[in-house]
């Protein structure tokens, strides 16, 4: 059964891939399929392999709440976020939780640590518990995780990104447009040697590529990029500035993939007696609450995270309550907040 076939099924109720579907595809009875998954020693190895192949093809995840009534509601919404520690996602999570709670739903939260493998494991566990909806931070790429979500029949809302092909519903913004706009911002203020300090994740990579594209089209020197890997700490921001200056001593503007990395860059610049923004202008991403009160205050890209949380919650509640959602894709946009770290 292909992903295209799965998407034709209803998103709730009988639309979910069932054990009976797996059994039919494997050419065995439902009870044999159940035994192959739950008590594999009771079936022949060849039969078990047929069932496992069918599970792989359909994305089926066993329902660990199958003992309850098929029509029962969990009143539970599951969310997968990269991190909650000093995170740009905090406002989104708080608004999501508050809106769900007021509507009689509870939020179950899982942290992926920006790891696609960990995210996939979390999703398998979540789907098996059959929540009434699933909230994702980012876009689910092609693969087993996406197939399983489609097969589950559970309402899904992807957030903090944009794509023309969401799994179900989407509330987000364009990282490409952010990269473009920040590059134009620096260039419009006379900055000519531009650099990037970024963590290694897909959304940051897209912002960086878009940023570098605009710089290249403007005929300026190539963008110097320092990737700090999985680290998003003040320490990694400080180390990144040292690496960036070694690669390009004349860098005069830096776009950081998070406000925390920007704080690290600022700290190292002050330790080296580098004037901000006189010698180097700095832009962060996320507009977390403390950056407006820093000295100097940090220019950054503002995302209305609370609005994302509220809109995503309303989408999931409406679908869980069998109401239609007219606007399946919502672009909340972004804004550049200019403070003291830029001219």
Residue, then its C-alpha position, 0 to 999 in steps of 0.5 A: x500500500x503506497x503513501x498515496x493510497x493511505x492519504x485517500x483514507x479518512x483521517x479518523x475512525x475507519x481511516x486508520x490502518x488496522x491489524x485487519x489491513x495488515x493481515x489482508x496484505x500478508x495473506x493471513x488471518x487477523x488472529x495469525x497477524x496478532x500472534x506474529x506481532x505479540x507472540x512470534x514463537x507461536x507462528x512460523x518464521x515465514x509467516x511472521x516475516x510476511x506480517x512484518x513486511x506488511x507492517x513495514x509497507x503500511x506503516x501500521x503501529x499496534x494500538x496499545x489501547x486496543x483493550x478500550x472501546x474503539x470509539x473512546x476518546x483519550x482527550x490527549x494531545x501529544x507534542x514533539x518538540x526539539x527542546x524546552x531548555x532556553x528554547x524559542x518554542x516555550x511560548x508555543x508550548x505554553x499557548x498550546x497547553x493553555x488552549x488545550x487545557x481550557x478545552x478539556x484536553x491534556x498535553x503529552x510532551x516529548x523532546x527529540x533533542x533535534x535528532x530525527x532518529x529520536x523523533x521517529x522513536x517518539x512518534x512510534x510510541x505516541x501513535x501506539x497510544x492513539x492520542x486525539x491529535x499530534x503536534x509536530x515542530x517542523x515538517x516531517x520528511x518522507x520516511x517511516x515516520x511520515x508513513x506511520x502518521x498518515x497510516x494512523x488516521x490521527x489529526x496532525x498539525x506541523x508547525x514552525x515551517x512551511x511546505x506545500x505538502x503537509x501531512x494534514x494541517x500546518x501553522x508556520x512561516x518560511x525559513x527561506x524568506x527569513x534568510x532572504x530578509x536578514x541578508x537584505x537587512x544587513x546589505x541595506x545598512x552597508x554591511x559587506x562582509x557577512x557571516x553566519x553562526x548556526x547549529x546543524x538542523x534543517x531549518x537553520x540550514x535553509x535560512x543560511x542557504x537563502x541568506x548566502x543566495x542573496x549575498x551571492x546575487x549582490x556581488x559581495x564576498x562569499x558568506x563565511x559560515x561556522x557550524x557548531x553542530x548540535x550545540x546551541x550554548x553560549x560557549x559554542x557561540x563564543x568559540x564560533x566567533x573565534x573560528x569566524x574571525x580566523x576565517x574572515x577577520x573583516x567580517x562586519x555582520x553575523x546572523x546567528x541561528x538562535x538568540x543563545x548563540x548570538x549571546x555567545x558571539x556577543x560575549x566573545x566580541x566584548x571579551x576581545x574588545x570588538x565594538x558592537x555594532x560599530x565593528x560587527x553587527x549581530x542578529x539572532x533568531x527567536x526573540x526569546x524574552x531576555x534579549x530585549x534587556x541585554x546590553x546591548x539589546x539584541x536585534x533578532x527575528x521575531x516569531x509569534x510563537x504564542x499565536x502558533x500554539x493557539x492556532x495549532x491547538x484550535x486546529x487539533x481540537x476542531x478535528x478531534x471534535x469532528x469539526x471541519x478545518x477550513x484553513x489547513x495551512x496558515x502562514x503566521x509570518x515573522x518580523x525583524x526586530x532592530x535593537x542595539x546590536x545592529x545599526 
